[in-house]
């Protein structure tokens, strides 16, 4: 048995969730190899080789991989698939886009978004927006699996020295072309990996009022999230959306402000270690999962919250 | 141009899903069922393209038990021209669904196939990508904006880092995000008219597709419940609790 992990990176460094995927993958089998498909991506291969859990790095460098187009990735991955019992990657938009294309060509029924490795063929995964957990056993010979990164701790980044093997690129796919990427640059921690997340919902009433959230996020070094209602109302961009069809976050502290707690939103945050809800409707479902609920008008509570935080001598970063 | 739109019948998104006591699945008896929400966006987008004069025909397809037809009828009521129902009982995994769709694509020869990016029941997010692989077509997943050109599509995709734009040549698969458009409601006259639109019924076995499950569902259980929390009286109590009890700030 051996596991091939498809790395997510930006040609300069591994994306943080690759480290979480490494932990999950090495729970399946210790014989873990990592495949890097990139362009001018030597530094990525080097970082991958330094992860102690990784036994071998396969590095394919070619301009067709510059923008991580799944159609181009697929032919290269299929070339290597024979040697592995499992092919895995993160269940974020990168892996969700990629893995089913591989699984279909290998005639494998993919297991998506696992949150626990029970054995090499049996996994736990949430269904119905996390309202149920299914234990599933894959009976396919070769297994294609995506891993919910926030359910696994990141693997250590240094200390290893796996060999790096260069490999030839696969065939280029002519019918898909990358045009552009509009990344939202921010000095804040990434939503998916932040220790603290503060999110606003429909109760924020407009985008201007998100400044109240921003001020607290600045103070706590927190990432900013939002419910789908707030995104759809145009208060904030979609990359902030937390929920079943947005991002899944598991911070130490999640502060839900003006969010009623639709099941689709809870699906994205209810595994957070500590949940705070601030809402003026005392019956809002969010209170049923909050560790600390504050029934209050957010427009009064948020400025007070900031004031109280300013009074504290120290805030953990 | 011809557009094939795939729709799935799922438990309505407003229903609080309950796990069966025997651990074999979730309760579906007497539970409201609806079209998977992003599949409604897929239908809407196809209808908009037809209204703009760029498409001639929209074919809506569903795969599932007898009642799954309702989702096709709903698509017909908002503007699809005809329907296909491939009858299969029990769970059909995305791999089998994509194989069935491949057979239908071979027969119908659509220029575009649209569907939702993910079904809200199994949350798999696989079918569109798998179908694209089987057909060796390009895939534009998680689409929030589509710009139809002469022989290609420019698609804006919702990705973790923000937005990505790709261009795919037709024929292509598009999986739709909830943000792609605002699905319309069917009017009563259109619901009545939809009943007269053609709906072809097929059996998965007639298409020669093996729908046997490859993944064994061993058990389904409730997720661990969170301990009931407390209500705090005011902001300063909240901050004290976070600092001294939870120790998270």
Interface residues (C-beta under 8 A of the other chain):
Chain A: X69 X70 X71 X74 X92 X93 X94 X96 X97 X98 X99 X100 X101 X102 X103 X104 X105 X107 X108 X109 X110 X111 X112 X113 X122 X126 X127 X128 X129 X130 X131 X132 X133 X134 X135 X136 X137 X138 X139 X140 X173 X174 X175 X176 X177 X178 X179 X180 X181 X182 X183 X184 X192 X196 X220 X228 X231 X232 X237 X238 X239 X244 X245 X247 X252 X253 X263 X264 X270 X273 X274 X275 X276 X282 X287 X288 X289 X290 X291 X292 X293 X294 X295 X296 X301 X304 X305 X308 X309 X312 X315 X316
Chain B: X11 X13 X16 X17 X19 X26 X38 X93 X94 X95 X96 X98 X117 X118 X120 X121 X122 X123 X124 X125 X126 X127 X128 X129 X130 X131 X132 X133 X134 X137 X138 X139 X141 X142 X144 X154 X157 X158 X159 X160 X161 X162 X163 X164 X165 X166 X167 X168 X169 X172 X177 X178 X179 X213 X214 X215 X216 X217 X218 X219 X220 X221 X222 X223 X226 X227 X228 X229 X230 X231 X232 X234 X235 X236 X238 X239 X241 X242 X243 X246 X248 X249
